[in-house]
């Protein structure tokens, strides 16, 4: 469970251990247990592996070849041998090193990218380089570490490199091919090592490269800072499917981050429900190397997007989630990465948009180790939600262990833009202790995707982009994470709390 990693800065000397440690700590906060070093960048510095060793992050290490055709003559192969030899000897003794991979998407190019005829002669060069030269060097230098010839691949030799029944898969039908989110449910990957969805970074990041007059998604400045070909079109296409229209630029940022988080959540939860068939999820990508509109969950200034906070929930060691492929039934699944079985309790409620409970129930369960099982099926009749009420009701459910929530989730019966949100009248209060600020957020009704931020400073919240079903929730901020440091009074002045209603509905009324 994790994501793909790219160089932390386009200007390599600007990288430093403090920057890397901060990023990898954020990965741990999001419950990653693996990070893939993408083959289109550079081999990381020693400190990267040292931090991964200490933090318990497995490293999928690509060799630095990506999305290109290579002429494997003797001179080039000799250079590659030296490169792999040097890096294998440098990296091999790190316990975090889980595997070597020959390249990124070079094998699959031959099958799916329509390469020109004058490049077909290089197929033999591919086999020589990635299925002979590199594995032979690794066999001498690092025989104990697993080698995989390409990503994606089903095992090499140009044999169905993007097969879903073996090997790993890069899945881009959702996003690049404009497929709906429901398309995720039609696939059962073995290991999905790339899939992604774009969003805009924080307004504070955008203002580092854009003037006020540039704050338009289609402006030349914004499109220059767009990482994907036709990316602006794709963002607008999916927003039209999923959310209300954003009437200002900051609402646009909120909308894109909301849709990004939803896209990745839906796929990860589906893969985790297929545990035993699917055993790996690495989304594209965790970080950026400059300020940009991209697929990252953390921008280049280490500002976490909604996706990164959502990842902390969908990558929990124990996850409760809902399979809704049958429109008349909601099946609740528990996926566990624990190595021991344990007893827990499922608690669910159907609620009105006011947060008022319609119906509910509890079910004691025994969760087996390293498992994924369905424990409860709810029909619409059992939830007390009629067809005519689907746009004003939803279901929330939690898994409790010894009375404490270890995973919780929300199931919406319709897409966000079709739901009748009402004003949750969000409010918050701030207390402080020696080390932390304590923020208590209150809502008078269902508040979807509550987003906390500071206007000018940055900080890390223990939770963010969460749902409130009326009531309140307290999150904390370590004072050491606030940059630049500000006084307690200033912290409360700078704090902003926004939900889907304030960002995307209130302004249209």
C-alpha positions as CSV (number, residue, x, y, z in Angstrom):
1,X,0.0,0.0,0.0
2,X,1.6,3.2,-1.1
3,X,2.4,5.4,-4.1
4,X,5.0,6.3,-6.7
5,X,7.9,8.6,-5.9
6,X,9.5,11.1,-8.3
7,X,12.5,13.4,-7.8
8,X,11.7,15.9,-5.1
9,X,13.1,18.9,-7.1
10,X,13.9,19.4,-10.7
11,X,17.2,21.0,-9.6
12,X,18.8,18.0,-8.0
13,X,21.2,19.9,-5.7
14,X,18.2,21.5,-4.0
15,X,17.3,18.1,-2.5
16,X,18.3,17.5,1.1
17,X,17.7,15.0,3.9
18,X,15.3,17.2,5.8
19,X,13.0,17.5,2.7
20,X,13.1,13.7,2.1
21,X,12.5,12.9,5.8
22,X,9.5,15.2,5.8
23,X,8.0,13.6,2.7
24,X,8.6,10.0,3.9
25,X,7.1,10.9,7.3
26,X,4.0,12.1,5.4
27,X,3.9,8.7,3.7
28,X,4.0,6.9,7.0
29,X,1.2,9.2,8.3
30,X,-0.9,8.0,5.3
31,X,-0.2,4.3,6.3
32,X,2.1,3.5,3.4
33,X,4.2,0.4,3.6
34,X,5.8,0.7,0.2
35,X,7.1,3.4,-2.1
36,X,8.0,2.9,-5.8
37,X,11.0,4.8,-7.1
38,X,9.9,5.6,-10.6
39,X,12.3,4.8,-13.5
40,X,11.9,8.2,-15.2
41,X,13.8,10.1,-12.4
42,X,17.0,9.4,-10.6
43,X,18.4,6.9,-8.1
44,X,17.7,8.5,-4.7
45,X,20.4,9.6,-2.3
46,X,21.6,7.3,0.5
47,X,19.6,9.1,3.0
48,X,16.3,8.2,1.2
49,X,17.0,4.5,1.8
50,X,18.2,5.1,5.4
51,X,14.9,6.8,6.2
52,X,12.9,4.0,4.6
53,X,14.9,1.5,6.6
54,X,14.0,3.3,9.9
55,X,10.4,4.0,8.9
56,X,9.6,0.5,7.7
57,X,8.9,1.5,4.1
58,X,9.5,-1.1,1.5
59,X,11.2,0.2,-1.7
60,X,10.3,-0.9,-5.2
61,X,13.3,0.3,-7.1
62,X,13.1,0.9,-10.8
63,X,16.2,1.1,-12.8
64,X,16.4,4.5,-14.5
65,X,14.8,3.6,-17.9
66,X,11.3,4.9,-18.8
67,X,8.9,5.3,-21.8
68,X,11.7,5.1,-24.4
69,X,13.3,2.9,-27.0
70,X,17.0,2.0,-26.3
71,X,19.6,0.8,-28.8
72,X,21.4,-1.9,-26.8
73,X,24.8,-2.0,-28.6
74,X,27.9,-3.1,-26.7
75,X,28.9,0.4,-25.7
76,X,25.5,1.2,-24.3
77,X,25.2,-2.1,-22.5
78,X,28.6,-1.6,-21.0
79,X,27.5,1.8,-19.6
80,X,24.3,0.2,-18.2
81,X,26.3,-2.6,-16.6
82,X,28.4,0.0,-14.8
83,X,25.4,2.0,-13.7
84,X,23.5,-1.0,-12.3
85,X,26.7,-2.4,-10.7
86,X,27.4,0.9,-8.9
87,X,23.8,1.4,-7.7
88,X,23.2,-2.2,-6.7
89,X,26.3,-2.3,-4.5
90,X,25.3,1.1,-3.0
91,X,21.7,0.1,-2.3
92,X,21.7,-3.7,-1.8
93,X,22.3,-3.8,2.0
94,X,19.3,-1.6,2.9
95,X,16.6,-3.8,4.5
96,X,14.0,-1.5,2.9
97,X,15.0,-2.7,-0.6
98,X,12.2,-5.1,-1.6
99,X,12.7,-5.5,-5.4
100,X,14.4,-4.2,-8.5
101,X,12.4,-3.4,-11.7
102,X,14.1,-3.1,-15.0
103,X,12.1,-0.1,-16.4
104,X,8.9,1.9,-16.4
105,X,6.5,1.0,-19.3
106,X,9.1,0.1,-21.9
107,X,7.8,-3.4,-22.5
108,X,4.2,-2.3,-22.6
109,X,5.1,0.4,-25.2
110,X,5.7,-2.2,-27.8
111,X,2.2,-3.6,-27.3
112,X,0.1,-0.6,-26.8
113,X,1.8,2.7,-28.0
114,X,1.9,2.2,-31.7
115,X,5.6,2.6,-32.2
116,X,6.8,3.5,-35.7
117,X,8.0,0.6,-38.0
118,X,11.6,2.0,-38.0
119,X,11.7,1.3,-34.2
120,X,10.5,-2.3,-34.3
121,X,14.1,-3.5,-34.8
122,X,14.8,-2.5,-31.2
123,X,12.7,-5.3,-29.8
124,X,15.7,-7.6,-29.6
125,X,17.6,-4.8,-27.9
126,X,14.9,-4.5,-25.3
127,X,15.2,-8.2,-24.5
128,X,19.0,-8.0,-24.4
129,X,19.0,-5.0,-22.0
130,X,16.2,-5.8,-19.6
131,X,16.0,-9.6,-19.7
132,X,19.8,-10.4,-20.1
133,X,22.2,-7.6,-19.2
134,X,20.5,-6.0,-16.1
135,X,19.3,-9.3,-14.5
136,X,22.8,-10.8,-14.9
137,X,24.4,-7.8,-13.2
138,X,21.9,-8.0,-10.4
139,X,22.4,-11.8,-10.1
140,X,26.1,-11.1,-9.4
141,X,25.7,-8.0,-7.2
142,X,22.4,-8.6,-5.4
143,X,21.2,-12.2,-5.9
144,X,18.9,-12.1,-2.9
145,X,16.6,-9.3,-4.2
146,X,13.7,-10.1,-6.5
147,X,14.0,-8.7,-10.1
148,X,11.0,-7.8,-12.3
149,X,11.8,-6.9,-15.9
150,X,9.4,-4.1,-16.5
151,X,6.3,-2.3,-15.0
152,X,3.7,-3.2,-16.1
153,X,4.6,-6.8,-17.1
154,X,3.2,-10.3,-16.8
155,X,6.7,-11.7,-16.6
156,X,8.6,-10.5,-19.7
157,X,9.0,-11.5,-23.3
158,X,6.3,-9.2,-24.6
159,X,3.7,-11.6,-23.3
160,X,0.5,-9.6,-22.5
161,X,2.5,-7.0,-20.6
162,X,-0.7,-5.5,-19.3
163,X,-2.5,-8.7,-18.3
164,X,-4.8,-8.5,-15.3
165,X,-4.4,-12.2,-14.4
166,X,-0.6,-12.1,-13.6
167,X,2.1,-9.5,-12.9
168,X,1.4,-5.8,-12.3
169,X,-0.8,-3.3,-14.1
170,X,-0.8,0.4,-14.8
171,X,-4.4,1.3,-15.0
172,X,-5.3,4.6,-16.7
173,X,-8.7,4.0,-18.3
174,X,-10.1,6.2,-15.6
175,X,-8.4,9.6,-16.3
176,X,-6.6,9.2,-19.6
177,X,-9.5,7.3,-21.4
178,X,-12.2,9.3,-19.6
179,X,-13.8,6.1,-18.2
180,X,-16.3,6.6,-15.3
181,X,-15.3,5.7,-11.8
182,X,-17.5,2.6,-12.0
183,X,-15.0,1.2,-14.4
184,X,-12.8,0.3,-11.5
185,X,-15.3,-2.3,-10.4
186,X,-14.9,-4.2,-13.7
187,X,-11.2,-5.1,-13.0
188,X,-9.5,-7.5,-10.7
189,X,-5.8,-6.5,-10.7
190,X,-3.0,-8.6,-9.2
191,X,-0.9,-5.6,-8.3
192,X,-1.9,-2.1,-9.5
193,X,1.5,-0.3,-9.5
194,X,0.2,2.9,-11.3
195,X,-3.2,4.6,-11.4
196,X,-4.0,8.2,-10.8
197,X,-6.1,11.3,-11.0
198,X,-5.2,15.0,-11.2
199,X,-6.0,17.9,-9.0
200,X,-4.9,21.4,-8.4
201,X,-2.5,22.2,-5.5
202,X,-3.2,24.6,-2.6
203,X,-4.1,28.2,-3.5
204,X,-0.9,29.1,-1.6
205,X,1.1,27.0,-4.0
206,X,-0.7,28.3,-7.1
207,X,0.0,31.9,-6.0
208,X,3.7,31.1,-6.1
209,X,3.5,31.0,-9.9
210,X,0.3,32.8,-10.8
211,X,-1.0,36.4,-10.4
212,X,-4.6,37.1,-9.5
213,X,-5.4,37.6,-13.2
214,X,-4.1,34.1,-14.0
215,X,-6.5,32.3,-11.6
216,X,-8.5,30.7,-14.3
217,X,-8.1,27.0,-15.1
218,X,-7.7,27.7,-18.8
219,X,-5.3,30.7,-18.5
220,X,-1.9,30.4,-20.3
221,X,-0.1,30.4,-16.9
222,X,-2.3,27.6,-15.5
223,X,-2.0,25.5,-18.6
224,X,1.7,25.9,-18.6
225,X,1.7,24.4,-15.1
226,X,-0.5,21.5,-16.2
227,X,1.4,18.2,-16.1
228,X,-0.8,16.2,-18.4
229,X,-1.6,16.6,-22.1
230,X,-5.3,17.7,-22.4
231,X,-5.3,17.6,-18.6
232,X,-7.5,20.7,-18.3
233,X,-10.1,19.0,-20.5
234,X,-10.0,15.9,-18.3
235,X,-10.4,17.8,-15.1
236,X,-13.5,19.6,-16.5
237,X,-15.0,16.4,-17.9
238,X,-14.9,14.7,-14.5
239,X,-16.0,17.7,-12.5
240,X,-19.1,17.9,-14.7
241,X,-19.9,14.3,-13.8
242,X,-19.2,14.5,-10.1
243,X,-19.6,17.9,-8.5
244,X,-21.5,21.2,-8.4
245,X,-20.0,24.0,-10.5
246,X,-17.2,25.9,-8.7
247,X,-17.9,29.6,-8.8
248,X,-14.4,30.8,-7.8
249,X,-10.9,29.5,-8.1
250,X,-10.5,28.3,-4.5
251,X,-13.8,26.4,-4.9
252,X,-12.3,24.9,-8.1
253,X,-9.3,23.7,-6.1
254,X,-11.6,22.1,-3.5
255,X,-13.6,20.4,-6.2
256,X,-10.6,18.9,-8.0
257,X,-9.1,17.6,-4.8
258,X,-12.4,16.1,-3.8
259,X,-12.8,14.3,-7.1
260,X,-9.2,13.1,-7.0
261,X,-9.6,11.7,-3.5
262,X,-12.8,10.0,-4.5
263,X,-11.3,8.4,-7.6
264,X,-8.3,6.9,-5.8
265,X,-10.4,5.8,-2.7
266,X,-12.9,3.9,-4.9
267,X,-10.2,2.0,-6.7
268,X,-8.1,1.2,-3.5
269,X,-11.2,0.1,-1.5
270,X,-12.2,-2.2,-4.4
271,X,-8.7,-3.7,-4.6
272,X,-8.6,-4.2,-0.9
273,X,-12.0,-6.0,-1.0
274,X,-10.3,-8.3,-3.6
275,X,-7.4,-9.1,-1.2
276,X,-5.9,-12.4,-2.1
277,X,-6.4,-11.6,-5.8
278,X,-5.0,-8.1,-5.6
279,X,-2.0,-7.7,-3.3
280,X,-0.6,-4.3,-4.2
281,X,-1.8,-0.7,-4.7
282,X,0.7,2.1,-5.6
283,X,-1.1,5.2,-6.8
284,X,0.5,7.8,-9.1
285,X,2.0,9.9,-7.4
286,X,2.9,11.0,-3.9
287,X,5.0,14.1,-4.7
288,X,5.8,16.9,-7.1
289,X,9.1,18.3,-8.2
290,X,7.8,21.8,-8.9
291,X,4.5,23.7,-8.4
292,X,2.1,22.2,-10.9
293,X,-1.4,20.7,-11.5
294,X,-0.7,17.0,-11.3
295,X,-1.6,13.6,-9.9
296,X,0.3,14.1,-6.6
297,X,-1.2,13.8,-3.1
298,X,1.5,16.2,-1.7
299,X,2.6,19.3,-3.6
300,X,6.2,20.5,-4.0
301,X,6.0,22.6,-0.9
302,X,4.9,19.6,1.1
303,X,1.3,20.7,1.4
304,X,-1.0,17.7,1.7
305,X,-4.0,17.5,-0.6
306,X,-7.3,16.0,0.3
307,X,-6.1,12.7,-1.3
308,X,-3.2,12.3,1.2
309,X,-5.5,12.7,4.2
310,X,-8.0,10.2,2.5
311,X,-5.1,7.8,2.0
312,X,-4.6,7.6,5.7
313,X,-8.1,6.1,6.0
314,X,-8.2,3.8,2.9
315,X,-4.7,2.5,3.7
316,X,-5.5,1.7,7.4
317,X,-4.3,-1.7,8.4
318,X,-8.0,-2.6,9.0
319,X,-10.5,-1.1,6.6
320,X,-14.3,-1.2,6.5
321,X,-15.7,-0.3,3.1
322,X,-18.9,-0.7,1.1
323,X,-19.4,-2.6,-2.2
324,X,-22.3,-1.0,-4.0
325,X,-22.3,-2.8,-7.4
326,X,-25.8,-4.0,-6.8
327,X,-27.9,-0.8,-6.6
328,X,-30.4,-2.4,-4.2
329,X,-27.8,-3.8,-1.8
330,X,-24.8,-2.4,0.1
331,X,-22.4,-5.0,1.3
332,X,-20.0,-4.1,4.1
333,X,-16.5,-5.6,3.8
334,X,-13.6,-5.7,6.3
335,X,-10.1,-6.1,4.9
336,X,-7.3,-6.7,7.5
337,X,-3.6,-6.6,7.2
338,X,-3.2,-7.8,10.8
339,X,-1.5,-11.2,11.4
340,X,-3.8,-12.2,14.2
341,X,-7.6,-12.5,14.3
342,X,-9.5,-10.2,16.5
343,X,-13.1,-9.4,17.6
344,X,-14.8,-6.2,16.6
345,X,-18.2,-4.7,16.0
346,X,-19.8,-3.1,13.0
347,X,-22.0,-0.1,13.8
348,X,-24.0,1.5,10.9
349,X,-26.6,4.2,10.6
350,X,-28.6,5.5,7.7
351,X,-29.1,9.3,8.1
352,X,-30.9,12.2,6.6
353,X,-29.0,15.2,5.2
354,X,-29.6,16.9,8.5
355,X,-27.6,14.2,10.2
356,X,-30.7,12.7,11.9
357,X,-30.6,8.9,12.2
358,X,-33.2,7.0,10.2
359,X,-32.2,3.5,11.1
360,X,-29.2,1.5,12.3
361,X,-27.7,-1.6,13.7
362,X,-24.8,-3.4,15.3
363,X,-23.1,-6.7,14.4
364,X,-20.3,-8.4,16.4
365,X,-17.7,-9.9,14.0
366,X,-14.5,-12.0,14.2
367,X,-11.9,-10.8,11.7
368,X,-9.4,-13.4,10.4
369,X,-5.8,-12.5,9.9
370,X,-4.7,-11.2,6.4
371,X,-8.2,-11.5,5.1
372,X,-11.0,-9.7,3.2
373,X,-14.6,-10.8,4.0
374,X,-18.1,-9.5,3.6
375,X,-20.0,-9.4,6.9
376,X,-23.2,-7.5,6.4
377,X,-25.6,-6.9,3.5
378,X,-28.0,-4.0,3.8
379,X,-31.0,-3.6,1.5
380,X,-32.4,-0.2,0.9
381,X,-35.6,-1.4,2.7
382,X,-33.5,-2.2,5.8
383,X,-31.8,1.2,5.8
384,X,-35.2,2.9,5.8
385,X,-34.2,5.0,2.7
386,X,-36.9,5.1,0.0
387,X,-36.0,5.7,-3.7
388,X,-37.5,9.2,-3.5
389,X,-35.2,10.0,-0.5
390,X,-31.9,8.9,-2.1
391,X,-30.8,12.4,-2.8
392,X,-31.2,13.4,0.9
393,X,-30.0,10.4,2.8
394,X,-26.8,8.4,3.2
395,X,-25.2,5.6,5.2
396,X,-22.3,5.9,7.6
397,X,-20.6,2.9,9.2
398,X,-17.7,2.1,11.5
399,X,-15.7,-0.8,12.9
400,X,-15.2,-0.7,16.6
401,X,-12.6,-2.6,18.6
402,X,-13.0,-2.5,22.4
403,X,-15.4,0.4,21.9
404,X,-13.0,2.5,19.9
405,X,-13.4,3.3,16.2
406,X,-10.6,1.8,14.1
407,X,-12.1,2.5,10.7
408,X,-15.1,4.4,9.5
409,X,-16.7,5.3,6.1
410,X,-19.6,7.1,4.4
411,X,-21.6,5.7,1.6
412,X,-23.6,8.1,-0.7
413,X,-26.3,6.6,-2.8
414,X,-25.8,9.2,-5.5
415,X,-23.0,11.3,-6.9
416,X,-22.1,14.4,-4.9
417,X,-23.7,16.8,-7.4
418,X,-27.1,15.1,-7.1
419,X,-27.2,15.1,-3.3
420,X,-29.3,17.7,-1.5
421,X,-26.7,19.2,0.9
422,X,-28.0,21.7,3.5
423,X,-26.0,24.3,5.4
424,X,-24.1,22.4,8.2
425,X,-23.4,25.7,9.9
426,X,-19.8,24.8,10.5
427,X,-18.0,26.3,13.4
428,X,-14.8,25.6,15.3
429,X,-12.9,26.5,18.5
430,X,-9.2,26.3,19.2
431,X,-7.5,25.3,22.5
432,X,-3.8,24.9,23.1
433,X,-1.5,22.8,25.3
434,X,2.3,22.8,25.6
435,X,2.8,20.9,22.3
436,X,-0.4,21.2,20.3
437,X,-3.3,23.2,19.1
438,X,-6.6,21.4,19.6
439,X,-9.3,22.2,17.0
440,X,-12.9,21.2,17.7
441,X,-15.1,21.4,14.6
442,X,-18.9,21.4,15.0
443,X,-21.7,20.8,12.4
444,X,-25.4,21.2,12.7
445,X,-26.0,18.8,9.8
446,X,-24.2,16.4,7.5
447,X,-20.9,18.1,6.4
448,X,-19.1,16.3,3.6
449,X,-15.4,16.6,3.2
450,X,-14.6,19.1,6.0
451,X,-11.3,20.8,5.0
452,X,-9.1,22.7,7.5
453,X,-6.4,25.0,6.4
454,X,-4.4,28.1,7.4
455,X,-4.7,31.2,5.2
456,X,-1.0,32.0,5.1
457,X,0.9,29.4,7.2
458,X,1.2,25.7,6.8
459,X,0.7,22.8,9.3
460,X,-0.1,19.1,9.5
461,X,-3.5,18.1,10.9
462,X,-4.0,14.7,12.5
463,X,-7.1,14.3,10.3
464,X,-8.5,16.4,7.5
465,X,-11.0,16.1,4.7
466,X,-13.4,14.2,6.9
467,X,-17.1,13.8,7.2
468,X,-19.2,15.1,10.1
469,X,-22.7,13.7,10.7
470,X,-23.7,16.6,12.8
471,X,-22.0,16.7,16.2
472,X,-18.3,17.5,16.6
473,X,-14.8,16.2,16.0
474,X,-11.5,17.2,17.5
475,X,-8.2,17.2,15.5
476,X,-4.8,18.3,16.7
477,X,-1.8,20.1,15.2
478,X,1.7,19.8,16.6
479,X,3.0,23.3,17.1
480,X,6.3,22.2,15.5
481,X,4.5,21.5,12.2
482,X,3.3,25.1,11.9
483,X,5.5,27.1,9.5
484,X,6.2,29.9,9.8
485,X,5.5,29.7,13.6
486,X,2.6,31.9,14.7
487,X,1.0,32.8,18.0
488,X,-2.0,30.9,19.4
489,X,-4.2,33.9,18.7
490,X,-2.9,34.2,15.1
491,X,-3.5,30.4,14.6
492,X,-7.2,30.8,15.4
493,X,-7.4,33.8,13.1
494,X,-5.8,32.0,10.2
495,X,-7.8,28.8,10.5
496,X,-10.4,28.1,7.9
497,X,-13.0,25.3,7.9
498,X,-14.8,24.5,4.7
499,X,-17.1,21.6,3.6
500,X,-18.6,20.6,0.3
501,X,-21.6,22.9,1.1
502,X,-19.6,26.1,1.7
503,X,-17.2,25.4,-1.3
504,X,-19.7,24.4,-4.0
505,X,-23.3,25.1,-3.0
506,X,-23.5,28.1,-0.8
507,X,-22.1,30.5,-3.4
508,X,-24.6,29.4,-6.0
509,X,-27.5,30.4,-3.8
